[in-house]
């Protein structure tokens, strides 16, 4: 089964990510993700 190709994470999507009550991740592909913490910090 072929792998599904995802759109890469854009600069705009990273800047627009807002903090939520729990930690969440935006995946960029190839094991890379942006983690957004409840207090607003963003970590790769």
N, C-alpha and C positions, 0 to 999 in steps of 0.2 A: 504494500500500500504506500503510495507516495506521501511525503510529508507535506503538510499544509504550510504554504508560504504566508507569513504575516507581514503586514506593512511595518516598516521600521518606525521606531518611536521618534517623533519630531521634536524639535526645539520648542515649538508652540505648545505641544501636549505636555512637555515637562514643566514649562512655566505655568500652564493653566491648572496643573494638578493641585487640588485643594486638600488640606488635612481632613481626616475623618476620625471617628471615635476610636478606631483600631488601626494598627499598622496595615498598609496594603502596598502592593507592588504593581508597577506597570512594566510589562516585559517588552524588551527591545529585540529579542532574538539571540541565538547563539549563547544562551545562558546569561545574558546581560539583562539586568532589570534595575529600575529606579524604585527605591523604597521610600514611601512617604510616611512619616511618623505623625502621631496625633498633635504634637506641638508645632508642626510645620516644617521640620527639617527634611531635606531630600538627600538621599545617599545612593551612590551607585554601588 
